[in-house]
């Protein structure tokens, strides 16, 4: 993964695990800001402002590198932005209606979804054997989701739970498309630029339909904090993946769930039931196992192209 010119001075010489610890904390803090902002703004409106900040920052980074905004693969950027923006919008919507730890965990199902896509690709290509361990990881992940959503059913939040689960699936698709863009030689700043611009445009369109909400000083602060925290966290995570071990980084990323549990209990009085906590543990275990298995049993180029199409 490319390292941005801006991420080096931000990250300094910090080791990759420390960068991941900080990045996941910032992403969890962003979730807090989104939840506060959701009381005043719609999900599309929050995505619009978050996209605006990301567009400005990534454009500035491209200018610092002397790299052009133009791309030779606009269609790939379109599909990546479409899946990524949809995932982000659905996740923000879920955050507004679910306990913060629940919404965070459902989005972190992306690793399990990616394993499921890998299994589906193998079946479509007629492979004689599918790794049973990968199937088990997927099943464990969905058992964890069932345990997490069981308490939410009693609070009439099933719809938000389904939306959160769908956001994780779309996130997995977006990650695969980012991988394809990297293989096509696209710098990360340009990928972020078109994704952010897509979020800004899509958010603006949904805002036109739903209408703009009036601002308050606190609301503006939450919108700004959402964009800034997300941008800094992405830079730190980029640096961590560029310098550290992928499996260690992927494992540490799940600390975002632990952070969100603390924030949710502290700021929103979110209850943490034993059943939901057990579900979170299963999702984390399944995600780490799926990541390890995907790396040890890497798909062939044909399988990868099938998954990324």
Beta strands, then each sheet from edge to edge (+ up, - down):
end
